[in-house]
Amino acid sequence: MSSFVSQRGQGLAGCVAALLLIWATPSLACVGKACLQIWSTADGGGALTIEWHFDDPAIHAVGGFCAGGQCLFSTIDPGFITSSDPPSPGFFALADGTEVSVEIVADAPEAALKIEGAVLAAAGDSTTLGTAPTLHEHPSWQLKLSDGVVGDYTMSFKLTTTSALYAESETYVVTLSNRPTPTPLAETPTATPTTTPTATALRCIGDCNGDGQVTIDEVLHAVNMSLGTIGGADVCLASFDANGDGVVAINELISAVNDALDGCPSAPTPTPTIAARLANIQVDIFTPRCAIPTCHDSQYASGNLVLDAQHAYGQLVGIAPDVDAAAAAGMLRVDPGHPENSFLISKLEGPPLGQGSRMPLTGDPLTADQVQLIADWIAAGAQP
């Protein structure tokens, strides 16, 4: 078995050289903590393999929700993907139509992967990740521990396929941890528009029976769904699963608890004006789909972009994108009056080759109406 940080058996000098090569290759779809890229070891054959650009050998589960003496810690990254971008040297793209599965190699009593409702924790547990070239799956990496227990726990898995072209991968070992992560450095202060309207939530997270309130029984039901004791096909899933990714995550449990304590939010204004659209976009899209742990929240700031209500406007409007090709083409993250020159729209619709992955990374793509709402806001001047 090997860990990700030593999977290619390189010495220290080789690892440094590989990292320098990675940093010098901006066309890669995922750099940092975002994903496990699936390739093969040879052109047109070989074994399945993974390229993981991860600057911390542990996967840090975020949040933490306890009930009945048991606690659940969960994170959605890294995710498994295949990429249309050029691979690094020594890696090769899979043939189209190659189906890839993940299988647990050794029992992991405290750790689990939850993928589309399937919980993988015991040796031999497996499920299909997807099919190249469009494989893109962000599972929930979970730790189930007794209240007050803190530590590091390992999980080993391999990739398999029914394709005759490829052999199964080596065994990979990851560490899941619920130890507190270091406090991030203070952010550089940025001006926040004083005219940003207060967002009004559009739904009540956790109201399974639709009576306009969240009860303790409904919150406990959500906890059991997150722990895997209730199947993913449960009729209440839609009421808890705010981002539609098929998983009840920690942030969604917290939203349900808040709604139980504070009451369900009021309904939105039926016909928002152009100036109010950003508030609706924030609540409908940016907050539940983008400003989530390990993506564009203030802690991780993937792509140097934070999309919570405090920062979204200041970090989008009139700002050049971090992607070199888009910036060289004169695009802005949001170009007021010009959705066709706004990189945000390109990322939501599917960017050109070499400009990263389509967003959001988790769950289904935005609907055409959701993208159009953002495009209309930009076309009208991208007001705060």
C-alpha positions in Angstrom: 0.0 0.0 0.0 1.1 3.6 -0.5 -0.1 7.0 0.7 -0.9 9.7 -1.9 2.0 11.8 -0.9 4.4 8.9 -1.8 2.4 7.0 -4.4 4.9 7.4 -7.1 7.9 6.3 -4.9 9.8 9.5 -5.5 12.6 10.7 -3.3 12.6 14.2 -1.8 14.2 15.8 -4.9 11.8 14.1 -7.2 8.8 15.3 -5.2 10.1 18.9 -5.2 10.6 18.7 -9.0 7.1 17.2 -9.5 5.6 20.1 -7.4 7.5 22.7 -9.4 6.2 21.1 -12.6 2.6 21.1 -11.3 2.9 24.8 -10.3 4.2 25.6 -13.8 1.3 23.9 -15.5 -1.7 26.2 -15.1 -3.9 24.2 -17.6 -4.7 21.5 -15.0 -8.3 21.4 -14.1 -7.8 20.9 -10.3 -4.9 22.2 -8.2 -4.9 22.3 -4.5 -7.5 20.4 -2.4 -10.3 20.2 -5.0 -10.0 16.8 -6.6 -8.5 13.4 -7.2 -7.9 13.2 -11.0 -8.2 9.8 -12.5 -5.8 8.8 -15.3 -4.0 5.6 -16.5 -0.3 4.7 -16.2 0.1 4.1 -20.0 -1.3 5.5 -23.2 -4.3 3.3 -24.2 -3.8 0.8 -21.3 -1.9 0.3 -18.1 -3.5 0.6 -14.7 -5.8 3.1 -13.2 -4.0 5.8 -11.2 -4.7 9.0 -9.4 -3.0 12.4 -9.5 -3.7 14.3 -6.3 -2.5 17.9 -5.8 -3.0 18.2 -2.0 -0.8 20.3 0.2 -1.9 18.6 3.4 -1.8 14.8 3.7 -4.9 14.7 5.8 -8.5 15.3 4.7 -10.0 17.6 7.3 -13.6 16.9 8.0 -15.4 20.2 8.8 -18.1 21.2 11.2 -19.3 18.4 13.4 -22.8 17.5 14.6 -23.5 15.3 17.6 -26.7 13.5 18.7 -27.1 10.6 21.1 -23.4 10.5 22.0 -22.3 10.1 18.3 -20.8 12.8 16.2 -20.6 13.1 12.4 -17.8 15.1 10.7 -18.0 15.5 6.9 -16.5 17.2 3.9 -17.2 17.0 0.2 -13.6 17.4 -1.1 -11.5 16.0 -2.6 -13.7 14.7 -5.4 -13.0 12.1 -8.1 -12.9 13.4 -11.7 -11.6 12.7 -15.1 -10.4 15.7 -17.0 -10.2 16.9 -20.6 -7.2 19.0 -19.7 -3.7 17.7 -20.6 -2.3 15.4 -17.9 1.0 15.9 -16.2 3.9 13.8 -17.5 3.5 10.1 -16.6 -0.3 10.2 -16.6 -2.6 9.4 -19.6 -6.3 10.1 -20.3 -8.7 7.2 -20.0 -10.5 6.0 -23.1 -14.1 7.3 -23.5 -16.6 5.0 -22.0 -14.3 3.6 -19.3 -16.5 3.0 -16.2 -14.6 3.5 -12.9 -15.6 2.2 -9.5 -14.1 2.7 -6.0 -13.7 -0.1 -3.6 -12.7 -0.1 0.1 -9.7 -2.3 0.7 -9.6 -2.5 4.5 -12.3 -2.0 7.1 -12.5 1.6 8.3 -14.9 1.6 11.3 -14.6 5.3 12.0 -14.3 6.5 8.5 -16.6 6.2 5.5 -17.3 7.4 2.0 -20.9 8.3 1.1 -21.5 8.3 -2.7 -25.0 8.8 -4.1 -26.6 7.2 -1.0 -24.1 4.3 -0.8 -22.0 4.2 2.4 -18.6 2.6 1.9 -16.7 1.6 5.1 -16.2 -2.2 5.1 -13.6 -4.0 3.0 -15.2 -5.0 -0.3 -17.8 -2.2 -0.2 -17.8 -0.6 -3.7 -19.8 1.6 -6.0 -19.6 3.2 -9.4 -18.0 6.6 -9.6 -18.9 7.3 -13.3 -17.7 7.0 -16.8 -14.9 8.8 -18.7 -14.7 11.4 -20.0 -17.4 13.0 -17.9 -16.8 11.4 -14.5 -17.2 14.0 -11.8 -18.2 12.9 -8.3 -17.7 14.7 -5.0 -18.5 12.1 -2.3 -19.0 12.9 1.4 -15.9 11.9 3.3 -17.2 11.1 6.8 -16.0 10.4 10.3 -18.4 8.9 12.9 -17.0 9.3 16.4 -18.1 9.3 19.9 -18.8 12.8 21.4 -15.5 14.4 22.5 -13.2 12.0 20.5 -10.6 13.7 18.3 -8.0 12.1 16.1 -6.7 10.9 12.7 -8.2 7.8 11.0 -7.1 6.1 7.9 -9.1 4.8 4.9 -7.7 2.6 2.1 -9.3 2.2 -1.3 -8.6 1.3 -4.9 -10.1 2.0 -8.3 -11.5 -0.8 -10.4 -13.0 -1.0 -13.9 -14.7 -3.6 -16.1 -12.7 -2.3 -19.1 -10.3 -4.8 -20.5 -7.9 -2.0 -21.3 -7.0 -1.2 -17.7 -6.0 -3.0 -14.5 -7.2 -1.9 -11.1 -5.2 0.8 -9.4 -2.8 0.4 -6.5 -4.2 0.8 -3.0 -4.3 4.4 -1.8 -4.4 5.4 1.9 -5.8 8.6 3.1 -6.1 10.1 6.5 -9.3 11.7 7.7 -9.0 14.0 10.7 -11.3 16.0 12.9 -8.4 17.8 14.6 -8.9 21.6 14.5 -7.1 23.1 11.5 -4.8 26.1 12.0 -6.5 29.4 12.1 -6.2 31.0 8.7 -4.4 34.3 8.3 -6.6 37.4 8.5 -8.0 38.4 5.2 -6.9 41.6 3.6 -9.7 44.1 4.3 -11.8 44.8 1.2 -14.5 47.5 0.8 -18.0 46.1 1.2 -20.7 48.0 -0.6 -23.0 49.6 1.9 -26.0 49.3 -0.4 -26.0 45.5 -0.5 -29.5 44.4 0.4 -30.2 41.9 3.1 -30.9 38.5 1.6 -34.2 36.8 2.3 -34.0 33.0 2.4 -36.2 31.2 -0.1 -36.8 27.9 1.7 -37.0 26.4 5.1 -34.3 23.8 5.5 -35.6 20.7 7.3 -39.3 21.3 7.0 -40.1 17.7 5.8 -43.9 17.9 6.2 -44.3 21.4 4.8 -46.1 22.9 7.8 -43.8 25.9 7.9 -41.7 24.9 10.9 -38.8 22.6 11.7 -39.3 20.3 14.7 -36.7 18.4 16.8 -38.0 15.1 15.3 -37.3 16.5 11.8 -33.8 17.5 12.8 -33.1 14.1 14.3 -34.4 12.5 11.1 -31.8 14.6 9.2 -29.0 13.5 11.5 -29.9 9.8 10.9 -29.9 10.5 7.1 -26.4 12.0 7.4 -25.2 9.1 9.5 -26.5 6.6 6.9 -29.0 4.9 9.1 -31.8 6.1 6.8 -31.4 5.5 3.1 -30.8 8.3 0.6 -34.2 7.6 -1.1 -36.1 8.8 2.0 -39.0 11.1 1.1 -37.6 13.9 3.4 -34.2 14.1 1.5 -35.3 17.1 -0.6 -36.2 19.2 2.4 -32.8 18.7 4.0 -30.6 18.6 0.9 -30.4 22.3 0.1 -27.8 22.0 -2.7 -29.4 19.0 -4.4 -26.2 16.8 -4.3 -28.0 13.8 -2.7 -26.1 14.2 0.6 -27.2 15.8 3.9 -24.1 17.6 4.8 -23.0 19.3 8.0 -23.8 22.8 6.8 -27.3 21.6 5.8 -27.8 20.1 9.3 -26.8 23.4 10.8 -29.3 25.3 8.6 -32.1 22.9 9.8 -31.1 23.5 13.4 -31.1 27.3 12.9 -34.6 27.1 11.3 -35.8 25.0 14.2 -34.5 27.5 16.7 -35.3 30.8 14.9 -38.3 29.8 12.8 -38.6 29.4 9.1 -37.7 32.5 7.0 -40.4 34.5 5.2 -41.2 34.1 1.5 -39.3 36.4 -1.0 -40.8 39.3 -2.8 -42.7 37.8 -5.8 -41.2 40.1 -8.5 -37.8 41.4 -7.5 -36.4 44.5 -9.2 -33.1 44.5 -11.1 -31.4 46.1 -8.1 -32.7 43.3 -5.8 -31.6 40.4 -8.0 -28.2 40.1 -6.4 -29.8 39.4 -3.1 -31.9 36.6 -4.7 -28.8 35.2 -6.5 -26.9 35.2 -3.3 -29.6 33.2 -1.4 -30.6 31.0 -4.2 -27.2 30.2 -5.7 -24.1 31.6 -4.2 -24.7 30.7 -0.6 -26.0 27.1 -0.9 -24.1 26.1 -4.1 -20.8 28.1 -4.0 -19.9 29.5 -0.5 -19.7 26.1 1.1 -16.9 24.4 3.0 -13.8 23.6 0.8 -15.2 25.7 -2.1 -15.7 29.5 -2.1 -16.3 30.1 1.6 -14.0 32.5 3.5 -11.8 29.7 4.9 -10.9 27.9 1.7 -11.4 30.7 -0.9 -10.9 28.3 -3.8 -9.5 30.1 -6.8 -8.9 33.2 -4.5 -12.7 33.8 -4.7 -15.1 34.1 -1.7 -18.8 34.1 -2.6 -20.5 34.6 0.8 -22.9 37.5 1.2 -20.2 39.8 2.7 -17.6 39.4 -0.1 -19.3 38.2 -3.3 -20.0 41.6 -4.9 -16.5 43.0 -4.1 -14.7 39.9 -5.4 -16.7 39.6 -8.6 -17.6 42.9 -10.1 -14.7 44.5 -12.2 -12.2 41.9 -11.0 -9.9 40.0 -13.4 -10.1 36.2 -13.1 -7.2 34.2 -11.7 -7.3 32.0 -14.8 -4.5 33.3 -17.1 -6.2 32.5 -20.4 -9.4 34.3 -19.4 -7.5 37.3 -18.0 -5.4 37.5 -21.2 -8.6 37.6 -23.3 -9.7 40.7 -21.3 -12.5 39.0 -19.4 -13.5 40.0 -15.9 -15.2 37.8 -13.3 -18.2 40.0 -13.8 -18.1 42.7 -16.4 -21.1 45.1 -15.7 -23.3 45.3 -18.8 -21.5 42.5 -20.6 -22.4 38.9 -19.6 -20.6 37.6 -22.7 -17.3 39.0 -21.3 -18.0 37.8 -17.7 -15.9 34.7 -16.7 -18.6 33.8 -14.1 -21.0 33.0 -16.9 -18.4 31.0 -18.8 -17.7 28.9 -15.7 -21.4 28.3 -15.1 -22.0 27.3 -18.7 -18.8 25.3 -19.2 -15.5 27.0 -19.9 -13.2 26.4 -22.8 -10.4 23.8 -22.6 -7.6 24.9 -20.3 -9.8 27.2 -18.2 -10.8 24.7 -15.4 -14.0 22.8 -14.6 -17.6 23.8 -14.9 -19.1 25.2 -11.8 -20.5 24.4 -9.3 -18.3 21.4 -8.7 -20.9 19.7 -6.5 -24.4 18.6 -7.4 -26.1 19.2 -10.8 -25.1 22.2 -13.0 -27.3 25.3 -12.6 -30.4 25.3 -14.6 -30.7 27.5 -17.7 -33.1 29.8 -15.7 -30.6 30.2 -12.9 -27.7 31.1 -15.3 -30.1 33.5 -17.1 -30.9 35.2 -13.8 -27.2 35.9 -13.3 -26.7 37.0 -16.9 -29.7 39.4 -16.6 -28.2 40.9 -13.4 -24.9 41.4 -15.2 -26.5 42.9 -18.3 -28.5 45.4 -16.2 -25.2 46.7 -14.8 -24.4 44.2 -12.0 -25.8 46.5 -9.3 -25.1 45.7 -5.6 
